[in-house]
Structure formats: C-alpha cells, structure tokens
Amino acid sequence: MPGDSSSTALLAKCWLRAYGKSALCLSGGAGMGQYQLGVCKAMLEEGILPEVVSGSSAGALVAAHVCCRTPQELLGPDGTLQAT
C-alpha cells in the first residue's frame, strides 16, 4: 500500500543512500553522445566518475552503457573505452 510505514521507510533509506553524492546528468543530442563518451572516459581514467549517472536521449544511452559495467569492463586492455 502506497502510504504504509514500510514503503515510507524504504523510500527514506533509498533517498539517504544517494543524498549528498555527486551525480552526472548527460543531455540529449546524437552529436553530444560521442563527446559524452569521451568525457566519461576521462573521468573514469581520473577516478572521478560519479556512481549516479543519468541522461536524456543520447545521454541516456551513454549513461546506461557507463552504469551497467565495472571500470575494468569499460576500459579495454589498450585503455580505450569499450563500446560493447
């Protein structure tokens, strides 16, 4: 039930887990997607890529790609960002 105390407690727990953390929001646009991949690669190499990444349109595709893989899976043996 939407208003019961257990769902409210769960919502509060999830909210507190992300509250105060840095996030990266990527915008839309097909051309921006290539740029955003490069930005994510640079941030990953420096160890500053946030855990919370979101986006719209092409940015959502990049965010999904980045968030569904570990750093080791993202960067190949030659240091390039893996597209698959």
Secondary structure, DSSP 8 states (H G I E B T S, - for coil): -TTSHHHHHHHHHHHHHHTT--EEEE---HHHHHHHHHHHHHHHHHT---SEEEESTHHHHHHHHHHTS-HHHHB-TTS-B---
